[in-house]
Amino acid sequence: MGSSHKKRHIKSLALPALCLFLVVGYVVWALAQPLLSLSPSEASIPPKHPAQTVSLPWPAYGEAVVGIAGYGEVASNGGQMPLPTASIAKVMTALAVLRQQPLRLGQQGPTITLNQADIDTYNTYVAKDGSVVKVAIGEQLSEYQALQAMLLPSANNMADTLARWAFGSLDTYNGFANSYAKELGLNSVTITDPSGFLPTTVASAHDLTKLGELAMLNPVFAEIVAQPTATIPVAGTINNYNVLLGTDNNIGIKTGNNNQDKGAYLFAVKQPIGTTSVTIVGTIMSGPNLATVLHDAGVLAQAASKHVTQTTLVKAGQVVGSYHSPEHGTVLAIASKTLSLATWDGTTFINTVSMDTLHTSTNTSQSVGTLTITNSTTHVSSHVPVILQKAIANPSIWWRLTHPL
């Protein structure tokens, strides 16, 4: 074969070889490219529950607050300054004692044997016309019975007895209670005695309402304050000063009156709302007398309950965003479940969607983000997972080869 023929043969092979090299190189390059990165398109979801103007029948005296357990304060009236708490201070005493000596439902707890100091305390309060339960030297009460005696008939002497028993002295109790109040975020609270008999034990209606919400989370406390009567040694049958108990869904919590605050009331009402219920907690302070405050609290609680409704804030399957896949088109992202909450008419709920950027294949119903629904008043949030309506597969080999860019 001549040299010229060989050259022509080599040239005839070079072009196909070059093409094959380029094709193989392209395939290797195309398949080595990273998978597509799919950024979300997040929907703007208008609030389902726009705020309305709420008008409540506030007392014409003192200060008052209405809150909802789990939400916090929703409405208030008055200056929210620290005022004498009167016997509402016993709620703090009960929580402090239960923190120091915890009880579970059904337990009576340790036995407290009364001594001369307890008799002296009783006599002191009798001389000052304070509320008491009769006691005797050597009398034995369980912790549970002592809490009943303090919370139902508002016995000042039993508040002191419990504080000494749990903390060793009244001064030690006062120090603990003030630190505990700060720990709970109750910055207006100042405790100078366990019973609230002294005018220097003060708090705002706002903080007492928050205290009431926290107290009702303790099942032993909630059980006791819901009891109309109880029987204890020596004193016998004791009655709850909360005369509203059991009427209009009232489940507690504590009355109070002394020379500086002639009418104060921390109340709780368990209100059915649709398929669920909420506990409305509120406080009225500085009333002219306890009877007036109890009446006004009942009116306020019932009016407030009419402004709490069950609202469906998001429905399962509601579209909250999407992804656009060049190969598969638009894939919707949806709410994974229905969320219905007890809502206060005076607040709105803000919806925020946060979705992930996808870098690989996904399954149907795979979680790709979160829909957050936030109460704009109390800033309490609920979360609903965001899922895909259908799977997104990785780009096929053919698609990747035919879409190099």
C-alpha positions as CSV (number, residue, x, y, z in Angstrom):
1,M,0.0,0.0,0.0
2,G,1.4,3.3,-1.0
3,S,2.1,6.1,1.4
4,S,-0.6,8.3,0.0
5,H,-3.2,5.5,0.4
6,K,-2.2,5.0,4.1
7,K,-2.5,8.7,4.8
8,R,-6.0,8.7,3.3
9,H,-6.9,5.7,5.4
10,I,-5.7,7.3,8.6
11,K,-7.7,10.5,7.8
12,S,-10.8,8.4,7.2
13,L,-10.5,6.8,10.7
14,A,-9.6,10.0,12.5
15,L,-13.0,11.8,12.0
16,P,-15.1,8.9,13.4
17,A,-12.6,8.5,16.2
18,L,-12.8,12.1,17.1
19,C,-16.6,12.1,17.0
20,L,-16.6,9.0,19.2
21,F,-14.3,10.7,21.6
22,L,-16.4,13.8,21.7
23,V,-19.6,11.7,22.2
24,V,-18.1,9.6,25.0
25,G,-16.6,12.7,26.6
26,Y,-19.9,14.5,26.5
27,V,-21.8,11.5,28.0
28,V,-19.2,11.3,30.8
29,W,-19.4,15.0,31.4
30,A,-23.2,15.2,31.3
31,L,-23.7,12.2,33.7
32,A,-21.0,13.6,36.0
33,Q,-22.9,16.9,36.4
34,P,-24.7,17.4,39.8
35,L,-28.4,16.8,39.9
36,L,-30.7,19.7,39.5
37,S,-31.3,22.0,42.5
38,L,-35.0,22.8,42.8
39,S,-35.7,26.0,44.8
40,P,-39.2,26.3,46.3
41,S,-41.9,28.8,45.5
42,E,-43.5,29.6,48.8
43,A,-47.1,30.9,48.8
44,S,-48.3,34.0,50.6
45,I,-51.2,32.8,52.8
46,P,-53.5,35.5,54.1
47,P,-54.5,35.1,57.8
48,K,-57.7,33.0,58.3
49,H,-58.6,34.8,61.5
50,P,-58.2,38.6,61.2
51,A,-58.4,40.4,64.5
52,Q,-61.6,42.0,65.6
53,T,-62.3,44.7,68.1
54,V,-63.2,43.1,71.5
55,S,-65.1,45.1,74.1
56,L,-65.4,43.6,77.5
57,P,-67.4,44.7,80.6
58,W,-64.4,45.8,82.7
59,P,-65.0,46.8,86.3
60,A,-65.0,50.5,86.9
61,Y,-62.3,50.1,89.7
62,G,-58.8,48.7,90.1
63,E,-57.2,46.6,87.4
64,A,-58.1,43.5,85.6
65,V,-56.7,41.0,83.1
66,V,-58.1,38.1,81.1
67,G,-55.9,35.4,79.7
68,I,-56.2,32.0,78.1
69,A,-54.2,29.0,79.4
70,G,-51.5,28.2,76.8
71,Y,-51.9,31.7,75.2
72,G,-51.3,34.1,78.0
73,E,-52.9,37.5,78.5
74,V,-55.3,38.5,75.8
75,A,-56.9,41.7,77.3
76,S,-56.4,44.0,80.2
77,N,-57.7,47.1,81.9
78,G,-56.1,49.5,84.4
79,G,-52.6,50.4,85.2
80,Q,-51.1,46.9,85.9
81,M,-49.2,48.2,88.9
82,P,-48.2,46.1,91.9
83,L,-51.1,46.0,94.4
84,P,-51.7,44.1,97.6
85,T,-52.6,40.5,96.6
86,A,-54.4,39.6,99.8
87,S,-55.0,35.9,100.0
88,I,-54.2,35.3,96.3
89,A,-50.6,35.1,97.6
90,K,-51.5,31.6,98.9
91,V,-51.4,30.4,95.2
92,M,-47.7,31.2,95.2
93,T,-47.3,29.5,98.6
94,A,-49.0,26.3,97.3
95,L,-46.8,26.2,94.2
96,A,-43.7,26.7,96.3
97,V,-44.6,24.0,98.8
98,L,-45.5,21.6,96.0
99,R,-42.2,22.3,94.3
100,Q,-40.4,21.6,97.6
101,Q,-42.6,18.6,98.5
102,P,-44.1,17.4,95.2
103,L,-47.4,15.4,95.2
104,R,-49.1,13.3,92.6
105,L,-52.8,12.9,92.3
106,G,-54.0,10.4,94.9
107,Q,-51.2,11.0,97.3
108,Q,-51.6,12.6,100.7
109,G,-47.9,13.3,101.2
110,P,-45.9,13.5,104.4
111,T,-47.6,14.1,107.8
112,I,-47.3,17.5,109.4
113,T,-47.5,17.5,113.2
114,L,-48.5,20.9,114.6
115,N,-46.7,22.4,117.6
116,Q,-46.8,25.5,119.8
117,A,-45.6,27.8,117.0
118,D,-48.7,26.7,115.0
119,I,-51.0,27.5,117.9
120,D,-49.4,30.9,118.4
121,T,-49.8,31.7,114.7
122,Y,-53.5,30.7,115.0
123,N,-54.0,33.0,118.0
124,T,-52.2,35.9,116.3
125,Y,-54.5,35.8,113.2
126,V,-57.6,35.4,115.4
127,A,-56.6,38.6,117.3
128,K,-56.2,40.4,113.9
129,D,-59.5,39.1,112.6
130,G,-57.7,37.1,109.8
131,S,-59.2,33.9,108.3
132,V,-58.1,30.8,110.1
133,V,-58.8,27.1,110.6
134,K,-58.9,25.7,114.2
135,V,-55.8,23.7,115.2
136,A,-54.5,21.8,118.2
137,I,-51.1,20.9,119.6
138,G,-50.1,17.5,118.3
139,E,-52.7,17.6,115.5
140,Q,-51.5,15.6,112.5
141,L,-52.4,16.8,108.9
142,S,-51.2,15.4,105.6
143,E,-49.6,17.8,103.2
144,Y,-52.7,17.5,101.0
145,Q,-55.0,18.3,103.9
146,A,-52.9,21.3,104.9
147,L,-53.1,22.6,101.3
148,Q,-56.9,22.2,101.4
149,A,-57.1,24.2,104.7
150,M,-55.0,27.0,103.1
151,L,-56.7,27.2,99.8
152,L,-60.4,26.5,100.5
153,P,-61.2,28.6,103.6
154,S,-58.1,30.7,103.0
155,A,-56.6,29.9,106.4
156,N,-53.7,32.4,107.1
157,N,-52.4,30.2,109.9
158,M,-52.1,27.2,107.6
159,A,-50.2,29.2,105.1
160,D,-47.6,30.0,107.8
161,T,-47.6,26.4,109.0
162,L,-46.9,25.1,105.5
163,A,-44.2,27.6,104.8
164,R,-42.4,26.8,108.1
165,W,-42.8,23.0,107.5
166,A,-41.5,23.1,103.9
167,F,-38.8,25.8,104.2
168,G,-37.8,25.9,107.9
169,S,-38.8,29.5,108.5
170,L,-41.0,32.2,107.1
171,D,-37.9,34.3,106.1
172,T,-36.5,31.4,104.2
173,Y,-39.9,30.9,102.5
174,N,-40.1,34.6,101.5
175,G,-36.6,34.5,100.0
176,F,-37.4,31.3,98.0
177,A,-40.8,32.7,96.8
178,N,-39.3,35.9,95.6
179,S,-36.6,34.1,93.6
180,Y,-39.2,31.6,92.3
181,A,-41.4,34.5,91.1
182,K,-38.5,36.0,89.2
183,E,-37.8,32.6,87.7
184,L,-41.4,32.4,86.5
185,G,-41.2,35.9,85.0
186,L,-43.5,37.4,87.5
187,N,-41.5,40.6,87.9
188,S,-44.1,42.6,89.8
189,V,-44.4,40.1,92.6
190,T,-43.0,40.8,96.0
191,I,-43.6,38.3,98.8
192,T,-43.3,39.4,102.4
193,D,-45.5,36.7,104.0
194,P,-47.0,33.3,102.9
195,S,-50.7,34.3,103.5
196,G,-50.9,37.7,101.8
197,F,-52.2,39.2,105.0
198,L,-49.5,41.9,104.9
199,P,-50.1,44.9,102.6
200,T,-46.4,44.6,101.4
201,T,-47.1,41.3,99.5
202,V,-48.0,42.8,96.1
203,A,-48.4,41.9,92.4
204,S,-50.1,43.1,89.3
205,A,-53.2,41.6,87.9
206,H,-51.1,40.6,84.8
207,D,-48.7,38.5,86.9
208,L,-51.4,37.0,89.1
209,T,-53.2,35.8,85.9
210,K,-49.9,34.3,84.7
211,L,-49.4,32.7,88.1
212,G,-52.9,31.2,87.9
213,E,-52.3,29.7,84.5
214,L,-49.1,28.1,85.8
215,A,-50.8,26.9,89.0
216,M,-53.6,25.2,87.1
217,L,-51.0,23.1,85.2
218,N,-50.3,21.3,88.5
219,P,-53.0,18.6,88.8
220,V,-53.0,18.5,92.6
221,F,-53.4,22.2,92.9
222,A,-56.2,22.2,90.2
223,E,-58.0,19.4,92.0
224,I,-57.9,21.1,95.4
225,V,-59.2,24.5,94.2
226,A,-62.1,22.8,92.4
227,Q,-63.3,21.3,95.7
228,P,-66.3,23.0,97.3
229,T,-65.7,21.4,100.7
230,A,-63.3,19.1,102.5
231,T,-62.9,17.5,105.9
232,I,-59.7,17.8,107.9
233,P,-58.8,16.9,111.5
234,V,-59.9,19.2,114.4
235,A,-61.5,21.8,112.1
236,G,-63.8,19.2,110.5
237,T,-65.7,20.4,107.4
238,I,-64.2,23.4,105.6
239,N,-65.8,25.3,102.8
240,N,-64.4,27.0,99.8
241,Y,-64.7,30.8,99.8
242,N,-65.0,30.7,96.1
243,V,-68.8,30.8,95.9
244,L,-68.8,30.8,92.1
245,L,-67.2,27.4,92.0
246,G,-69.2,25.0,89.8
247,T,-71.4,27.8,88.3
248,D,-70.9,28.9,84.7
249,N,-68.0,26.4,84.3
250,N,-66.0,28.0,87.1
251,I,-63.2,25.7,88.3
252,G,-61.3,28.0,90.7
253,I,-59.0,29.6,91.8
254,K,-58.6,32.0,94.8
255,T,-60.4,34.8,96.5
256,G,-58.7,37.5,98.5
257,N,-59.5,40.5,100.7
258,N,-57.7,42.4,103.4
259,N,-57.7,46.0,104.7
260,Q,-55.7,47.2,101.7
261,D,-57.5,45.2,99.0
262,K,-61.1,44.6,100.1
263,G,-61.8,42.6,97.0
264,A,-59.5,40.5,94.8
265,Y,-60.2,37.4,92.8
266,L,-58.1,35.1,90.6
267,F,-60.6,33.0,88.6
268,A,-60.5,30.1,86.1
269,V,-63.4,29.0,83.8
270,K,-63.2,25.9,81.6
271,Q,-65.1,26.9,78.5
272,P,-66.2,24.3,75.9
273,I,-65.2,25.5,72.4
274,G,-66.3,23.4,69.5
275,T,-64.8,19.9,69.9
276,T,-62.3,21.1,72.6
277,S,-62.2,23.4,75.6
278,V,-60.0,26.3,76.9
279,T,-59.4,27.6,80.4
280,I,-60.0,31.3,80.7
281,V,-58.0,32.7,83.6
282,G,-58.4,36.2,84.9
283,T,-57.8,38.5,87.8
284,I,-59.6,41.5,89.3
285,M,-57.9,43.6,92.0
286,S,-58.8,46.5,94.3
287,G,-62.6,46.0,94.4
288,P,-64.8,47.7,96.9
289,N,-65.7,44.3,98.5
290,L,-65.4,40.7,97.7
291,A,-69.0,40.2,96.8
292,T,-68.8,42.9,94.1
293,V,-65.6,41.5,92.7
294,L,-67.1,38.0,92.5
295,H,-70.1,39.3,90.6
296,D,-68.0,41.3,88.2
297,A,-65.7,38.5,87.6
298,G,-68.5,36.2,86.6
299,V,-69.8,38.8,84.2
300,L,-66.3,39.3,82.8
301,A,-65.5,35.6,82.4
302,Q,-68.8,34.9,80.5
303,A,-68.3,37.9,78.2
304,A,-64.8,36.8,77.4
305,S,-65.8,33.3,76.7
306,K,-68.0,34.5,73.8
307,H,-64.9,35.8,72.1
308,V,-63.2,32.5,72.0
309,T,-64.1,30.3,69.0
310,Q,-62.7,27.2,67.3
311,T,-61.2,28.2,64.0
312,T,-59.8,26.0,61.2
313,L,-56.6,27.9,60.4
314,V,-55.3,25.5,57.7
315,K,-56.8,22.4,56.0
316,A,-55.1,19.2,55.0
317,G,-54.2,19.4,51.3
318,Q,-54.1,23.2,51.2
319,V,-51.5,24.4,48.7
320,V,-48.7,26.4,50.5
321,G,-46.0,26.3,47.8
322,S,-44.5,24.4,44.8
323,Y,-41.5,23.3,43.0
324,H,-40.9,23.5,39.3
325,S,-39.0,20.6,37.8
326,P,-37.8,21.2,34.2
327,E,-38.5,17.5,33.4
328,H,-41.7,16.9,35.4
329,G,-43.3,20.3,35.6
330,T,-44.8,21.9,38.7
331,V,-45.2,19.8,41.8
332,L,-47.4,21.2,44.6
333,A,-46.4,21.4,48.3
334,I,-49.4,21.0,50.6
335,A,-50.3,21.2,54.3
336,S,-50.1,17.6,55.8
337,K,-52.9,18.1,58.3
338,T,-55.8,20.2,59.3
339,L,-55.1,22.6,62.2
340,S,-58.0,23.9,64.3
341,L,-57.4,26.1,67.3
342,A,-59.3,28.0,69.9
343,T,-58.9,31.6,68.8
344,W,-59.4,34.9,70.5
345,D,-61.4,37.4,68.5
346,G,-58.9,40.2,69.4
347,T,-55.9,38.6,67.8
348,T,-54.9,37.5,64.3
349,F,-52.7,34.6,63.1
350,I,-49.7,35.1,60.9
351,N,-48.8,32.3,58.4
352,T,-45.2,31.7,57.4
353,V,-44.0,29.0,55.0
354,S,-40.4,27.7,55.1
355,M,-39.5,25.1,52.5
356,D,-36.3,23.2,51.6
357,T,-34.3,23.4,48.4
358,L,-34.4,19.9,46.9
359,H,-31.1,18.3,45.6
360,T,-32.2,14.7,45.0
361,S,-35.3,12.6,44.4
362,T,-38.2,12.7,46.8
363,N,-41.2,10.5,47.7
364,T,-44.8,11.4,47.7
365,S,-45.8,12.9,51.1
366,Q,-42.2,13.6,52.0
367,S,-41.8,16.5,54.4
368,V,-40.1,19.4,52.6
369,G,-40.8,22.2,55.1
370,T,-43.0,23.8,57.7
371,L,-46.1,26.0,57.8
372,T,-45.9,28.1,61.0
373,I,-49.1,29.8,62.3
374,T,-48.3,32.4,65.0
375,N,-50.7,34.2,67.3
376,S,-49.7,37.9,66.7
377,T,-50.8,38.9,70.3
378,T,-49.1,36.2,72.4
379,H,-46.6,35.0,69.8
380,V,-47.5,31.3,70.5
381,S,-46.9,29.3,67.4
382,S,-48.2,26.0,65.9
383,H,-46.5,24.0,63.2
384,V,-47.8,21.9,60.3
385,P,-45.4,19.8,58.2
386,V,-45.4,20.7,54.5
387,I,-45.4,17.6,52.2
388,L,-45.2,17.0,48.4
389,Q,-48.3,16.1,46.5
390,K,-46.4,13.7,44.3
391,A,-42.8,12.4,44.1
392,I,-40.1,14.2,42.2
393,A,-37.6,11.8,40.5
394,N,-34.0,12.5,39.7
395,P,-33.6,13.6,36.1
396,S,-33.5,10.6,33.7
397,I,-30.3,9.8,31.9
398,W,-32.0,10.7,28.6
399,W,-33.1,14.1,29.9
400,R,-29.7,14.8,31.3
401,L,-28.1,14.0,28.0
402,T,-30.5,16.1,26.0
403,H,-30.4,19.1,28.5
404,P,-26.8,19.8,29.0
405,L,-27.4,23.3,30.4
